[in-house]
Amino acid sequence: MKIRVLGAGFAGVRAALDLDRLLGGRGAEISVINRDRYHELITEVYRPAAGRDVKVLAVPLEDIFAGTSVEVVQGTVTDIRLRERQVVLDRERVLKFDRLVVALGSEPEYFAIPGLRENSLPLNSLNSAENIRRHIDAMLARAAGQQDPERRRALTTVVIAGAGLTGVELAGELADQRPALARRHGLQPEEIRIIAVEAAPDILPGFDQASIDAATNALVRKGVSLILGSPLQAVEPGAVVLADGNRVEARTIIWSGGVRANRLIEKCFTTRTRGRAVVNSYLQSVDEPSVYVVGDAALAINPRTGQPMPPTAQHAVQQGRLAAYNIWAELKGRPLRGYRARTAGTLATVGTDAGLARIGPVTLFGRFPVIVKDLNTWRYILSLGGPRLLLKVLWRHGRLRWARA
């Protein structure tokens, strides 16, 4: 029985670990196929994008799956042949499967806004975070030697287009890093302008009003300018044009306004909203019941509301777990379980000293949510491999810091 898991994000890693626990070494060959040999903690990428040193951003897959029967296969999935039950890697290598878990994640959604793809920097991976950090440094270095006030102002302006969770966290983090950035490049902190643009009337669309107000106040206190209720009309090289006709000159334009499923999903499956694959209540593809689609790639419906689940880490983990259980149930002749969406809460930071936490009916603001979010990251690593993995990650990070020093 060949069980392939495509993608090593939150959903894929959890699915593979649970499959190993339920079926590993008992007649099943389980493999995880991923482009890179590490698991990215996407929820943390806004921090290095702002130039902050972060304790852990990626965990090697060999460490996560050490001591399990899961094989890690490095490669890029370029096709999924449902009828032949085949997966194609790098356009040439063909792997067969009996059961498949598709967790290929997402990519930026540009909503057909002219020039947005070509003239902005997306924030959706560790590589993209590094690109943003280097770009900001390069623009500020150029600004330090620029005498023309208008050009200098454009070089020191950062526009974050999209003030959802990622955009707000990036804006807050970047605001806190502004003094260090200014010192490094011989600028005044107030020269570095951070502008968050949001098409909705408020930041954090979908959040409760208390959270929106607290996050808004924190951003304003940190010197972030907010342009709300102003959709992007176009993005030009070095400028954003808003629907109301206003134009903001900026040499750094970061896009954090939405995601869609990996485009391979649209090629291989029946899809709907933002290219996400249509699945049944068991998370099986409507095109092939031996294939489960989970995480950002799946149009998983909340049975209580009838609405699609948002592409978040906690829901991806839940879906990965359910896919693994249902594959085990299939093979054991047990009834499958339907998807029941559960939201444990929401944690977000607005810089290094302010955050918000929404857990059930309770909403908290201030420093405490920042601590809780950091603890939640370590708790997540612990859930992947227990104390063994946590100690290994801490040891590796300690050695890297010592080597840098």
PAVO-714479 format. One record per residue (C-alpha): residue in one letter; x negated, y, z negated; residue number from 0. Coordinates in steps of 0.05 Angstrom, whole numbers, plus 5000, padded with zeros to 4 digits. Layout:
(r 'A' (X Y Z) NUM)
...
//
This chain:
(r 'M' (5000 5000 5000) 0)
(r 'K' (4966 5063 5025) 1)
(r 'I' (4990 5126 4989) 2)
(r 'R' (4961 5192 5015) 3)
(r 'V' (4967 5259 4980) 4)
(r 'L' (4955 5318 5026) 5)
(r 'G' (4928 5378 4988) 6)
(r 'A' (4896 5386 4920) 7)
(r 'G' (4934 5445 4893) 8)
(r 'F' (4977 5443 4831) 9)
(r 'A' (5028 5395 4862) 10)
(r 'G' (4979 5349 4897) 11)
(r 'V' (4931 5339 4838) 12)
(r 'R' (4988 5324 4791) 13)
(r 'A' (5020 5276 4840) 14)
(r 'A' (4955 5238 4850) 15)
(r 'L' (4941 5233 4775) 16)
(r 'D' (5011 5206 4760) 17)
(r 'L' (5007 5158 4819) 18)
(r 'D' (4942 5131 4791) 19)
(r 'R' (4974 5123 4722) 20)
(r 'L' (5034 5087 4750) 21)
(r 'L' (5004 5047 4807) 22)
(r 'G' (4928 5054 4808) 23)
(r 'G' (4891 4988 4813) 24)
(r 'R' (4955 4949 4822) 25)
(r 'G' (4958 4938 4897) 26)
(r 'A' (4959 5012 4916) 27)
(r 'E' (4904 5052 4949) 28)
(r 'I' (4913 5125 4929) 29)
(r 'S' (4874 5181 4963) 30)
(r 'V' (4875 5257 4959) 31)
(r 'I' (4858 5294 5023) 32)
(r 'N' (4835 5365 5016) 33)
(r 'R' (4794 5415 5056) 34)
(r 'D' (4750 5432 4996) 35)
(r 'R' (4722 5387 4942) 36)
(r 'Y' (4751 5428 4886) 37)
(r 'H' (4818 5446 4856) 38)
(r 'E' (4830 5521 4856) 39)
(r 'L' (4865 5556 4799) 40)
(r 'I' (4903 5603 4845) 41)
(r 'T' (4937 5636 4786) 42)
(r 'E' (4870 5667 4767) 43)
(r 'V' (4845 5694 4834) 44)
(r 'Y' (4866 5766 4821) 45)
(r 'R' (4811 5772 4768) 46)
(r 'P' (4750 5759 4811) 47)
(r 'A' (4782 5800 4867) 48)
(r 'A' (4776 5859 4819) 49)
(r 'G' (4704 5843 4804) 50)
(r 'R' (4714 5809 4736) 51)
(r 'D' (4672 5749 4715) 52)
(r 'V' (4721 5692 4701) 53)
(r 'K' (4706 5630 4660) 54)
(r 'V' (4736 5579 4707) 55)
(r 'L' (4766 5587 4776) 56)
(r 'A' (4756 5518 4807) 57)
(r 'V' (4749 5448 4781) 58)
(r 'P' (4712 5395 4823) 59)
(r 'L' (4759 5340 4846) 60)
(r 'E' (4706 5288 4828) 61)
(r 'D' (4711 5311 4756) 62)
(r 'I' (4787 5309 4755) 63)
(r 'F' (4791 5240 4785) 64)
(r 'A' (4731 5210 4750) 65)
(r 'G' (4751 5144 4718) 66)
(r 'T' (4812 5136 4763) 67)
(r 'S' (4824 5096 4826) 68)
(r 'V' (4838 5158 4867) 69)
(r 'E' (4793 5169 4927) 70)
(r 'V' (4777 5240 4947) 71)
(r 'V' (4774 5251 5022) 72)
(r 'Q' (4748 5317 5048) 73)
(r 'G' (4779 5342 5112) 74)
(r 'T' (4830 5390 5142) 75)
(r 'V' (4897 5360 5159) 76)
(r 'T' (4912 5380 5232) 77)
(r 'D' (4972 5335 5246) 78)
(r 'I' (5023 5290 5213) 79)
(r 'R' (5053 5236 5257) 80)
(r 'L' (5116 5214 5221) 81)
(r 'R' (5138 5158 5269) 82)
(r 'E' (5069 5127 5271) 83)
(r 'R' (5057 5140 5196) 84)
(r 'Q' (4991 5172 5211) 85)
(r 'V' (4953 5234 5186) 86)
(r 'V' (4901 5266 5231) 87)
(r 'L' (4841 5301 5199) 88)
(r 'D' (4799 5352 5236) 89)
(r 'R' (4835 5334 5301) 90)
(r 'E' (4800 5267 5307) 91)
(r 'R' (4801 5223 5246) 92)
(r 'V' (4865 5183 5238) 93)
(r 'L' (4889 5154 5171) 94)
(r 'K' (4949 5110 5163) 95)
(r 'F' (4998 5115 5106) 96)
(r 'D' (5055 5076 5075) 97)
(r 'R' (5077 5132 5029) 98)
(r 'L' (5057 5205 5036) 99)
(r 'V' (5060 5265 4990) 100)
(r 'V' (5053 5330 5028) 101)
(r 'A' (5028 5387 4983) 102)
(r 'L' (4994 5431 5034) 103)
(r 'G' (5012 5496 4999) 104)
(r 'S' (5024 5564 5030) 105)
(r 'E' (4994 5620 5069) 106)
(r 'P' (5009 5695 5073) 107)
(r 'E' (5075 5716 5104) 108)
(r 'Y' (5068 5780 5144) 109)
(r 'F' (5141 5790 5162) 110)
(r 'A' (5123 5812 5233) 111)
(r 'I' (5099 5880 5206) 112)
(r 'P' (5056 5910 5261) 113)
(r 'G' (4982 5909 5245) 114)
(r 'L' (4990 5879 5176) 115)
(r 'R' (4954 5814 5191) 116)
(r 'E' (4897 5848 5228) 117)
(r 'N' (4885 5906 5181) 118)
(r 'S' (4896 5878 5111) 119)
(r 'L' (4861 5831 5063) 120)
(r 'P' (4905 5775 5036) 121)
(r 'L' (4896 5749 4965) 122)
(r 'N' (4912 5675 4966) 123)
(r 'S' (4848 5636 4951) 124)
(r 'L' (4780 5640 4918) 125)
(r 'N' (4748 5657 4985) 126)
(r 'S' (4798 5714 4997) 127)
(r 'A' (4784 5740 4927) 128)
(r 'E' (4710 5742 4942) 129)
(r 'N' (4724 5777 5008) 130)
(r 'I' (4764 5831 4972) 131)
(r 'R' (4711 5841 4918) 132)
(r 'R' (4656 5849 4970) 133)
(r 'H' (4698 5895 5013) 134)
(r 'I' (4715 5941 4955) 135)
(r 'D' (4641 5945 4936) 136)
(r 'A' (4622 5960 5007) 137)
(r 'M' (4673 6016 5013) 138)
(r 'L' (4653 6048 4947) 139)
(r 'A' (4579 6044 4967) 140)
(r 'R' (4596 6081 5031) 141)
(r 'A' (4637 6132 4993) 142)
(r 'A' (4578 6150 4948) 143)
(r 'G' (4540 6176 5009) 144)
(r 'Q' (4599 6209 5043) 145)
(r 'Q' (4603 6285 5038) 146)
(r 'D' (4668 6296 5076) 147)
(r 'P' (4723 6298 5023) 148)
(r 'E' (4778 6266 5065) 149)
(r 'R' (4734 6208 5087) 150)
(r 'R' (4708 6199 5017) 151)
(r 'R' (4779 6197 4990) 152)
(r 'A' (4800 6144 5040) 153)
(r 'L' (4739 6101 5023) 154)
(r 'T' (4755 6104 4948) 155)
(r 'T' (4830 6088 4957) 156)
(r 'V' (4856 6018 4948) 157)
(r 'V' (4927 6003 4970) 158)
(r 'I' (4959 5939 4943) 159)
(r 'A' (5019 5924 4987) 160)
(r 'G' (5068 5883 4948) 161)
(r 'A' (5080 5893 4874) 162)
(r 'G' (5105 5825 4855) 163)
(r 'L' (5069 5783 4803) 164)
(r 'T' (5003 5777 4841) 165)
(r 'G' (5002 5850 4861) 166)
(r 'V' (5017 5875 4791) 167)
(r 'E' (4964 5831 4760) 168)
(r 'L' (4912 5853 4812) 169)
(r 'A' (4930 5927 4803) 170)
(r 'G' (4923 5923 4727) 171)
(r 'E' (4857 5885 4730) 172)
(r 'L' (4828 5932 4782) 173)
(r 'A' (4848 5992 4740) 174)
(r 'D' (4810 5964 4681) 175)
(r 'Q' (4749 5950 4724) 176)
(r 'R' (4749 6021 4752) 177)
(r 'P' (4697 6050 4702) 178)
(r 'A' (4648 5993 4717) 179)
(r 'L' (4658 6001 4792) 180)
(r 'A' (4647 6076 4787) 181)
(r 'R' (4582 6068 4747) 182)
(r 'R' (4555 6017 4796) 183)
(r 'H' (4565 6063 4856) 184)
(r 'G' (4551 6131 4824) 185)
(r 'L' (4624 6154 4828) 186)
(r 'Q' (4672 6184 4778) 187)
(r 'P' (4726 6134 4755) 188)
(r 'E' (4782 6181 4774) 189)
(r 'E' (4757 6181 4846) 190)
(r 'I' (4777 6108 4854) 191)
(r 'R' (4851 6110 4870) 192)
(r 'I' (4895 6048 4862) 193)
(r 'I' (4963 6052 4896) 194)
(r 'A' (5015 5996 4891) 195)
(r 'V' (5068 5997 4945) 196)
(r 'E' (5133 5958 4937) 197)
(r 'A' (5193 5954 4984) 198)
(r 'A' (5240 5940 4926) 199)
(r 'P' (5264 5995 4879) 200)
(r 'D' (5221 5966 4823) 201)
(r 'I' (5158 5926 4814) 202)
(r 'L' (5164 5852 4796) 203)
(r 'P' (5228 5839 4836) 204)
(r 'G' (5270 5785 4802) 205)
(r 'F' (5244 5799 4732) 206)
(r 'D' (5287 5826 4675) 207)
(r 'Q' (5289 5901 4665) 208)
(r 'A' (5251 5899 4599) 209)
(r 'S' (5192 5865 4633) 210)
(r 'I' (5194 5912 4692) 211)
(r 'D' (5194 5973 4647) 212)
(r 'A' (5137 5947 4604) 213)
(r 'A' (5093 5929 4664) 214)
(r 'T' (5109 5996 4698) 215)
(r 'N' (5089 6035 4636) 216)
(r 'A' (5024 5995 4630) 217)
(r 'L' (5005 6008 4702) 218)
(r 'V' (5021 6082 4698) 219)
(r 'R' (4981 6087 4633) 220)
(r 'K' (4922 6056 4668) 221)
(r 'G' (4926 6107 4725) 222)
(r 'V' (4957 6064 4779) 223)
(r 'S' (5002 6102 4827) 224)
(r 'L' (5067 6069 4846) 225)
(r 'I' (5105 6078 4912) 226)
(r 'L' (5171 6042 4904) 227)
(r 'G' (5230 6030 4951) 228)
(r 'S' (5184 6042 5010) 229)
(r 'P' (5175 5983 5058) 230)
(r 'L' (5115 5980 5103) 231)
(r 'Q' (5130 6001 5174) 232)
(r 'A' (5061 5988 5201) 233)
(r 'V' (4989 5980 5180) 234)
(r 'E' (4935 6014 5221) 235)
(r 'P' (4859 6008 5213) 236)
(r 'G' (4848 6048 5150) 237)
(r 'A' (4920 6069 5136) 238)
(r 'V' (4989 6044 5117) 239)
(r 'V' (5052 6075 5148) 240)
(r 'L' (5115 6072 5105) 241)
(r 'A' (5187 6068 5129) 242)
(r 'D' (5200 6139 5104) 243)
(r 'G' (5146 6165 5151) 244)
(r 'N' (5093 6177 5098) 245)
(r 'R' (5023 6154 5113) 246)
(r 'V' (4970 6134 5063) 247)
(r 'E' (4897 6134 5085) 248)
(r 'A' (4858 6077 5053) 249)
(r 'R' (4799 6035 5074) 250)
(r 'T' (4819 5978 5028) 251)
(r 'I' (4889 5949 5041) 252)
(r 'I' (4906 5886 5003) 253)
(r 'W' (4968 5845 5021) 254)
(r 'S' (5004 5808 4964) 255)
(r 'G' (5075 5814 4989) 256)
(r 'G' (5096 5743 5002) 257)
(r 'V' (5078 5673 5025) 258)
(r 'R' (5105 5621 5073) 259)
(r 'A' (5091 5547 5078) 260)
(r 'N' (5028 5522 5113) 261)
(r 'R' (5044 5528 5188) 262)
(r 'L' (5032 5454 5199) 263)
(r 'I' (5096 5441 5159) 264)
(r 'E' (5137 5478 5212) 265)
(r 'K' (5104 5437 5267) 266)
(r 'C' (5118 5369 5235) 267)
(r 'F' (5182 5376 5195) 268)
(r 'T' (5252 5405 5196) 269)
(r 'T' (5243 5472 5162) 270)
(r 'R' (5283 5532 5140) 271)
(r 'T' (5265 5592 5096) 272)
(r 'R' (5193 5615 5109) 273)
(r 'G' (5174 5550 5142) 274)
(r 'R' (5187 5506 5081) 275)
(r 'A' (5206 5433 5094) 276)
(r 'V' (5278 5412 5080) 277)
(r 'V' (5279 5357 5027) 278)
(r 'N' (5335 5318 4992) 279)
(r 'S' (5348 5318 4918) 280)
(r 'Y' (5292 5267 4908) 281)
(r 'L' (5242 5312 4945) 282)
(r 'Q' (5240 5264 5005) 283)
(r 'S' (5234 5296 5073) 284)
(r 'V' (5300 5294 5111) 285)
(r 'D' (5259 5271 5171) 286)
(r 'E' (5227 5210 5138) 287)
(r 'P' (5244 5182 5069) 288)
(r 'S' (5174 5152 5059) 289)
(r 'V' (5147 5223 5058) 290)
(r 'Y' (5154 5270 4999) 291)
(r 'V' (5143 5344 5006) 292)
(r 'V' (5127 5385 4943) 293)
(r 'G' (5102 5452 4919) 294)
(r 'D' (5100 5514 4964) 295)
(r 'A' (5111 5470 5026) 296)
(r 'A' (5179 5445 5002) 297)
(r 'L' (5248 5478 5003) 298)
(r 'A' (5265 5448 4936) 299)
(r 'I' (5335 5469 4913) 300)
(r 'N' (5353 5483 4841) 301)
(r 'P' (5415 5439 4831) 302)
(r 'R' (5444 5487 4780) 303)
(r 'T' (5441 5549 4823) 304)
(r 'G' (5437 5522 4894) 305)
(r 'Q' (5379 5569 4906) 306)
(r 'P' (5308 5551 4930) 307)
(r 'M' (5256 5547 4875) 308)
(r 'P' (5202 5600 4877) 309)
(r 'P' (5132 5578 4896) 310)
(r 'T' (5100 5578 4827) 311)
(r 'A' (5049 5532 4794) 312)
(r 'Q' (5095 5505 4741) 313)
(r 'H' (5147 5484 4791) 314)
(r 'A' (5094 5453 4837) 315)
(r 'V' (5069 5411 4778) 316)
(r 'Q' (5140 5387 4763) 317)
(r 'Q' (5152 5368 4836) 318)
(r 'G' (5086 5331 4841) 319)
(r 'R' (5105 5290 4780) 320)
(r 'L' (5173 5273 4807) 321)
(r 'A' (5146 5252 4875) 322)
(r 'A' (5097 5204 4840) 323)
(r 'Y' (5152 5176 4797) 324)
(r 'N' (5199 5165 4855) 325)
(r 'I' (5146 5129 4896) 326)
(r 'W' (5134 5083 4837) 327)
(r 'A' (5210 5074 4829) 328)
(r 'E' (5217 5057 4903) 329)
(r 'L' (5163 5004 4899) 330)
(r 'K' (5192 4974 4835) 331)
(r 'G' (5263 4974 4859) 332)
(r 'R' (5285 5025 4807) 333)
(r 'P' (5333 5083 4817) 334)
(r 'L' (5302 5148 4841) 335)
(r 'R' (5307 5210 4798) 336)
(r 'G' (5337 5274 4825) 337)
(r 'Y' (5301 5340 4821) 338)
(r 'R' (5319 5382 4760) 339)
(r 'A' (5284 5448 4760) 340)
(r 'R' (5258 5472 4693) 341)
(r 'T' (5225 5539 4680) 342)
(r 'A' (5183 5539 4617) 343)
(r 'G' (5172 5614 4621) 344)
(r 'T' (5130 5667 4655) 345)
(r 'L' (5062 5694 4635) 346)
(r 'A' (5030 5754 4668) 347)
(r 'T' (4974 5803 4652) 348)
(r 'V' (4971 5877 4669) 349)
(r 'G' (4896 5885 4659) 350)
(r 'T' (4853 5858 4604) 351)
(r 'D' (4892 5886 4545) 352)
(r 'A' (4965 5882 4565) 353)
(r 'G' (5011 5826 4587) 354)
(r 'L' (5081 5801 4585) 355)
(r 'A' (5110 5733 4568) 356)
(r 'R' (5181 5711 4580) 357)
(r 'I' (5197 5645 4544) 358)
(r 'G' (5272 5629 4544) 359)
(r 'P' (5309 5689 4516) 360)
(r 'V' (5246 5717 4484) 361)
(r 'T' (5204 5770 4519) 362)
(r 'L' (5137 5793 4490) 363)
(r 'F' (5091 5849 4510) 364)
(r 'G' (5021 5871 4492) 365)
(r 'R' (4956 5834 4477) 366)
(r 'F' (4986 5769 4454) 367)
(r 'P' (5011 5747 4523) 368)
(r 'V' (4940 5758 4550) 369)
(r 'I' (4913 5709 4498) 370)
(r 'V' (4969 5660 4512) 371)
(r 'K' (4955 5661 4587) 372)
(r 'D' (4881 5645 4576) 373)
(r 'L' (4900 5589 4528) 374)
(r 'N' (4949 5563 4579) 375)
(r 'T' (4893 5557 4631) 376)
(r 'W' (4852 5514 4583) 377)
(r 'R' (4914 5474 4565) 378)
(r 'Y' (4925 5461 4639) 379)
(r 'I' (4854 5436 4649) 380)
(r 'L' (4863 5392 4588) 381)
(r 'S' (4926 5362 4619) 382)
(r 'L' (4886 5342 4681) 383)
(r 'G' (4831 5302 4647) 384)
(r 'G' (4837 5308 4572) 385)
(r 'P' (4779 5329 4527) 386)
(r 'R' (4729 5297 4575) 387)
(r 'L' (4745 5344 4632) 388)
(r 'L' (4753 5405 4587) 389)
(r 'L' (4685 5395 4556) 390)
(r 'K' (4653 5383 4624) 391)
(r 'V' (4683 5448 4651) 392)
(r 'L' (4660 5487 4590) 393)
(r 'W' (4591 5456 4594) 394)
(r 'R' (4584 5472 4668) 395)
(r 'H' (4607 5544 4657) 396)
(r 'G' (4558 5553 4599) 397)
(r 'R' (4500 5529 4642) 398)
(r 'L' (4520 5575 4699) 399)
(r 'R' (4523 5636 4653) 400)
(r 'W' (4455 5618 4623) 401)
(r 'A' (4425 5610 4693) 402)
(r 'R' (4452 5678 4714) 403)
(r 'A' (4424 5711 4651) 404)
//
